[in-house]
Amino acid sequence: MDIKEVFILSFDALKERKVRSILTILMVMAGSSLLVAVNGFGAGFTEFFNNQFNNLAPNILFISSVVQDENGAPVGGAGAPQSPKITLNAAVINRLNSLPFIDEVIPSYQADITLESQGESKNNAVLSMDPQKLFVIAPTLELVEGSTLRQNDPSAMVIAEDVANPPGEATPFISLGQSVRAKFSFVDDITGQSQEESKNFVVTGVMESTGNPTIDNSVVINTAAGDAFLKKSGKFDSLFVVAQSSEFVDVVEQEIRSLYGNDIGITTVKAILKTVQEFTGGINAFLLSIAVISLIVGAVGIITTLYTSVIERIREIGTLKALGAQKSNILALFLVEALIIGIIGATLGLLAGIGGGYLLTRAGPGDGPPLDPVYLPTDMINVWMISVGLSVVAGLLPAWKASRVTPIEALRPK
């Protein structure tokens, strides 16, 4: 019995039991399609975040006055806030500027304010810094036509696109060139009473979305205006430390740690990306485990299908052996059936998985940049080979059982 005859007999046997064979193929297809979809989703997710974080300057370190423990985690938790040990002021900036591999240090004030426009009030984050330095912390930043950055104008305000045109709202909240009123609530350090500061600003620029969360939901005013309006008294909330290149970020972080230890907070784009990758890696591992279980279920289905087939075809096996078929021929016959099931199921699974990956990435809300799955040829080949290989392994037990059947046992009258 040559290999061609084995394939023909195996294919005919599957056709005779077409319903059972189709169901088994579908089980293999489900497992392999899930593997393909999850791999594509995971690779697409990673590429999406890599692209998003490339919009951030990779040579920037974010410095805050948050006290950290020895592991770099913020101290205080859900209890009373921990008072910072280091005040970020001009002296700190000068000291940081003296360190090697640092191009400049950009100070900023941050707070929450209320903007009044078009008879409405909305709470927004305000970022007070030199407007010209926005291009340093967000290299891909673009302004809408007609925008200008007035570096020394204390009444000028630059707003994010989502602030000007809030998502889900039909009409703009703020327009370019419009005057808006900003209110800031604070507690007076001397009297301990709540007070409110108000100031009118003119919107001189609108920033298009960059993927940088620091500025995409903020309004920006210059440093002097922020110091006066937000009652900061020269105490900055954060510093953007610009390293000479991304290669020096780790060195700069070590230098800053040697000066201040964990008394200040340091965050880098690399650290943020690592955290996101760990999070998405956990999700992908969970989804992959589900896909592997589906493949195992498909393998159990193959065992059941072929084992039942062995029982139903005892006489056929006995006849083949009586005609001279060897144990190896019978073994090959059932293994080829498992192979055919695996090949068809895995191939259909690849096609279904590609479509499933796109469904996974389109399942969420449509806001924001698209997240497209990425299908790597090596991943596709690996999934196909795993699916087919598992199918053949699942067919070993039934094939071995069939090869052990003797002609006398098979042809004995019932």
C-alpha atoms as one frame of an Amber mdcrd trajectory, in Angstrom:
protein
   0.000   0.000   0.000   1.697   3.198  -1.191   1.263   6.688   0.234  -1.179
   7.700  -2.505  -3.493   4.811  -1.655  -3.250   5.675   2.041  -4.349   9.272
   1.347  -7.207   8.151  -0.896  -8.516   5.628   1.658  -8.164   8.150   4.491
  -9.986  10.868   2.566 -12.773   8.479   1.599 -13.155   7.430   5.246 -13.568
  11.052   6.289 -16.125  11.645   3.549 -18.185   8.654   4.709 -18.420  10.233
   8.146 -18.688  13.793   6.880 -20.763  15.292   9.711 -18.414  13.993  12.404
 -15.375  14.976  10.340 -16.689  18.514   9.744 -17.371  19.027  13.450 -13.858
  17.851  14.307 -12.356  20.161  11.676 -14.353  23.046  13.135 -12.890  22.352
  16.588  -9.347  22.492  15.199 -10.282  25.587  13.210 -11.620  27.329  16.337
  -8.401  26.765  18.260  -6.047  27.812  15.469  -8.142  30.863  14.559  -8.067
  32.017  18.177  -4.286  31.639  18.251  -3.921  33.645  15.045  -6.334  36.352
  16.206  -4.670  36.690  19.615  -1.172  36.807  18.118  -2.276  39.428  15.588
  -4.050  41.420  18.280  -1.025  41.287  20.592   1.461  42.273  17.874  -0.853
  45.057  16.710  -1.301  46.311  20.266   2.471  46.435  20.768   3.029  48.261
  17.484   0.200  50.679  18.290   1.753  51.674  21.618   5.218  51.852  20.114
   3.874  54.281  17.510   2.008  56.273  20.147   5.038  56.571  22.403   7.206
  57.525  19.460   5.042  60.670  19.420   6.511  61.434  22.830  10.087  62.574
  22.975  12.092  59.478  24.000  14.833  61.690  25.455  12.529  63.346  28.016
  12.493  62.545  31.743   9.469  63.692  33.754  10.443  64.938  37.207   7.873
  65.475  39.961   8.084  66.255  43.666   6.354  62.994  44.605   8.170  61.068
  47.331   8.959  57.476  46.292   9.968  54.322  48.143  13.045  52.236  47.372
  11.207  50.585  44.461  10.214  53.893  42.893   6.546  53.632  43.966   4.783
  56.777  45.275   4.599  57.005  49.075   1.310  57.833  50.781  -1.154  55.485
  49.077  -4.792  56.155  49.841  -4.042  57.891  53.157  -2.865  61.393  53.833
  -0.626  62.775  51.088   3.099  62.711  51.823   4.742  66.134  51.890   7.480
  66.364  49.258  11.000  66.560  50.614  12.272  68.406  47.555  10.744  71.658
  46.307  11.135  72.001  42.570  12.355  75.563  42.154  14.963  77.575  40.281
  17.769  76.169  42.469  16.855  72.599  41.499  16.702  73.592  37.832  20.183
  75.137  37.996  21.551  72.047  39.694  20.043  69.733  37.081  21.361  71.906
  34.265  24.851  71.391  35.630  24.648  67.613  35.153  26.249  66.004  32.068
  24.194  64.900  29.043  21.331  67.330  29.794  20.378  69.861  27.120  17.838
  71.822  29.139  15.274  71.660  31.940  11.755  72.892  31.219   9.741  73.864
  34.335   5.950  73.673  34.494   3.033  74.347  36.793  -0.011  72.104  36.668
  -3.487  72.388  38.130  -7.195  71.955  37.408  -9.176  75.013  36.389 -12.675
  75.833  35.223 -13.176  77.411  31.801 -16.307  79.420  31.014 -17.319  79.741
  27.364 -20.533  79.804  25.337 -22.529  79.926  28.576 -20.987  76.632  29.727
 -18.397  75.691  32.316 -15.954  72.794  31.977 -13.121  71.557  34.150  -9.786
  71.191  32.400  -6.161  70.590  33.239  -3.855  73.554  32.778  -0.177  73.237
  31.893   1.840  76.368  32.535   5.152  76.434  30.651   6.994  78.180  27.850
   4.655  77.556  24.860   7.611  77.296  22.473   8.862  74.260  24.446   5.743
  72.293  23.546   7.568  71.138  20.421  10.339  69.739  22.618   8.082  67.485
  24.710   5.797  66.665  21.765   7.896  66.571  18.559   4.907  65.732  16.356
   2.838  68.661  17.603   0.948  70.605  14.943  -1.253  73.672  15.325  -4.432
  74.396  13.418  -4.234  77.079  10.775  -4.155  80.602  12.181  -2.618  79.603
  15.523   0.273  81.520  17.084   2.369  80.902  20.182   2.884  84.117  22.140
   5.745  83.290  24.432   5.652  86.439  26.560   1.935  87.209  26.521   0.453
  86.438  29.992  -3.088  86.571  28.555  -2.462  84.087  25.735  -3.795  80.547
  25.971  -3.223  77.533  23.727  -5.784  74.731  23.974  -5.944  71.108  22.850
  -8.280  70.064  20.045 -10.396  67.990  22.455 -10.831  71.039  24.680 -11.922
  73.217  21.780 -14.199  70.531  20.329 -15.160  68.075  23.099 -15.766  64.546
  21.715 -19.429  63.749  21.297 -20.552  67.379  21.193 -21.922  68.931  18.009
 -20.760  72.493  18.624 -17.298  73.824  19.620 -16.802  74.794  23.237 -14.038
  77.288  22.446 -12.945  78.808  19.132  -9.624  80.223  18.011  -9.316  83.936
  18.851 -12.062  83.772  21.471 -11.769  85.249  24.949 -12.457  82.790  27.778
 -12.679  83.178  31.519 -10.651  80.843  33.701 -11.289  80.226  37.398  -8.932
  78.569  39.868  -9.974  77.493  43.360  -7.356  77.241  46.095  -6.874  77.327
  49.858  -5.092  80.383  51.244  -1.944  79.302  53.091  -2.350  82.054  55.693
  -6.077  82.089  56.431  -6.826  78.458  55.491  -9.966  79.613  53.679 -11.045
  78.587  50.181 -10.654  81.316  47.592 -11.108  81.662  43.874  -8.953  83.463
  41.307 -10.378  84.549  37.927  -8.602  85.714  34.804  -9.514  86.280  31.148
  -7.408  84.651  28.446  -7.431  84.893  24.658  -7.133  81.610  22.747  -4.261
  82.203  20.342  -3.688  78.582  19.302  -5.331  75.185  19.030  -3.153  72.049
  19.176  -4.037  69.064  17.065  -4.059  65.665  18.759  -0.564  64.234  19.252
  -1.084  61.059  21.305   0.748  62.762  24.191  -1.617  62.623  27.210   0.229
  65.473  28.930  -1.009  68.049  26.450  -3.868  66.423  24.501  -6.435  67.299
  27.192  -4.844  70.478  28.510  -4.825  74.209  28.091  -1.411  75.889  28.058
  -0.466  79.285  29.437   3.031  80.706  29.862   5.106  80.251  33.000   4.694
  83.756  34.412   0.913  83.671  33.999   0.739  80.260  35.660   2.864  81.346
  38.623   0.615  84.319  39.326  -2.766  82.803  38.457  -2.191  79.433  40.173
  -0.504  80.967  43.251   2.588  78.787  42.911   5.203  81.204  44.310   7.900
  79.744  42.090   7.319  76.152  43.248   7.035  74.032  40.122   4.890  70.896
  39.932   7.045  69.101  37.385  10.172  69.457  35.291  10.825  68.125  31.814
  14.491  67.158  31.687  15.741  66.970  28.098  18.627  64.524  27.665  21.000
  65.014  24.737  19.603  61.798  23.197  17.526  58.792  24.208  20.769  56.842
  24.736  21.609  59.045  27.745  18.231  58.784  29.494  19.335  55.987  31.845
  22.592  57.779  32.646  20.765  61.046  33.362  18.265  59.217  35.587  21.120
  57.689  37.586  22.759  61.106  37.974  19.517  62.632  39.261  18.999  59.700
  41.634  22.514  60.183  42.982  21.557  63.756  43.879  18.026  63.315  45.252
  17.533  59.575  45.775  13.830  58.701  45.989  12.833  62.132  47.283  11.539
  63.028  43.812   9.680  61.086  41.181  11.267  60.246  37.839   9.315  58.812
  34.919  10.607  58.069  31.435   8.900  57.099  28.198  10.793  53.801  28.326
   9.370  53.041  31.774   5.840  53.881  30.672   6.187  51.685  27.589   7.559
  48.820  29.679   4.568  49.029  32.023   2.133  49.009  29.105   3.922  46.051
  27.504   3.763  44.095  30.770   0.043  44.833  31.017  -0.696  43.839  27.428
   1.568  40.803  27.819  -0.630  39.581  30.669  -3.751  40.036  28.565  -2.176
  38.235  25.617  -1.055  35.352  27.844  -4.611  34.959  29.142  -6.076  35.000
  25.642  -3.412  32.589  24.390  -4.257  30.166  27.194  -7.884  30.192  26.044
  -6.760  29.535  22.460  -4.523  26.643  23.551  -7.403  25.117  25.518  -9.531
  25.357  22.374  -6.826  23.515  20.437  -6.667  20.826  23.117 -10.445  20.460
  22.901 -10.014  20.035  19.140  -7.369  17.363  19.763  -9.740  15.516  22.102
 -12.337  15.725  19.345  -9.896  14.094  16.912  -9.191  11.293  19.402 -12.916
  10.714  19.880 -13.659  10.796  16.153 -10.872   8.424  15.152 -11.359   6.092
  18.113 -15.029   5.765  17.222 -13.993   5.221  13.618 -11.695   2.365  14.674
 -14.557   0.619  16.462 -16.903   1.090  13.493 -14.305  -0.114  10.992 -13.058
  -3.237  12.744 -14.161  -5.456   9.854 -12.609  -3.110   7.283  -9.315  -3.182
   9.177  -9.460  -6.966   9.415 -10.131  -7.271   5.709  -7.166  -5.006   4.884
  -4.911  -7.081   7.108  -6.200 -10.291   5.565  -5.303  -8.864   2.168  -1.736
  -8.258   3.324  -1.808  -4.803   4.919   0.840  -4.399   7.599   0.470  -2.757
  11.005   2.408   0.210   9.644  -0.140   0.584   6.821  -3.066   0.684   9.246
  -1.164   3.046  11.516  -0.442   5.350   8.563  -4.081   5.184   7.426  -5.447
   6.666  10.655  -2.567   9.089  11.131  -3.196  10.489   7.658  -6.868  10.975
   8.584  -5.733  13.003  11.588  -3.277  14.864   9.341  -6.005  15.762   6.835
  -8.257  17.012   9.639  -5.381  19.098  11.019  -4.394  20.571   7.644  -7.937
  21.585   6.709  -8.755  22.887  10.205  -5.482  24.807  10.572  -5.723  26.367
   7.100  -9.312  27.495   7.627  -8.301  28.666  11.104  -5.629  30.969   9.678
  -8.171  32.626   7.408 -10.788  32.912  10.155  -8.175  34.175  12.624  -7.190
  37.064  10.362 -10.792  38.226  10.249 -11.163  37.602  13.990  -8.137  39.764
  14.715  -9.726  42.696  12.931 -12.960  42.128  14.852 -11.050  42.165  18.153
  -9.357  45.461  17.345 -12.594  47.057  16.172 -14.666  45.889  19.142 -13.941
  48.991  21.253 -15.088  52.602  20.761 -14.154  54.289  17.517 -12.464  57.310
  19.100  -8.722  57.755  18.712  -6.223  56.356  16.231  -6.970  52.892  14.784
  -5.416  49.757  16.240  -4.757  47.276  13.441  -3.690  43.659  14.021  -0.242
  42.652  12.804   0.198  39.166  11.334   3.804  38.033  11.284   4.621  35.187
   8.835   6.577  33.336  11.526   3.596  33.457  13.901   1.246  32.216  11.189
   3.570  29.334  10.294   4.016  28.412  13.949   0.271  28.347  14.602  -0.315
  26.220  11.484   2.401  23.747  12.459   1.212  23.546  16.082  -2.364  22.884
  14.963  -1.379  20.220  12.445   1.180  18.658  14.800  -1.308  18.480  17.665
  -3.839  16.871  15.343  -1.355  14.157  14.330  -0.383  13.546  17.970  -4.079
  13.229  18.845  -4.417  10.570  16.155  -1.615   8.386  17.568  -3.705   6.523
  20.131  -6.566   5.593  17.764  -4.045   4.713  15.030  -2.084   2.502  17.415
  -5.341   0.850  18.551  -6.298   0.163  14.914  -2.869  -1.258  14.060  -3.181
  -3.792  16.911  -6.411  -5.289  15.590  -5.873  -8.870  14.349  -7.672 -10.299
  11.281  -9.202 -13.117  13.344 -10.580 -10.677  15.922 -11.880  -8.329  13.250
 -13.564 -11.017  11.108 -15.014 -13.079  13.983 -18.817 -13.312  13.624 -20.702
 -11.241  16.149
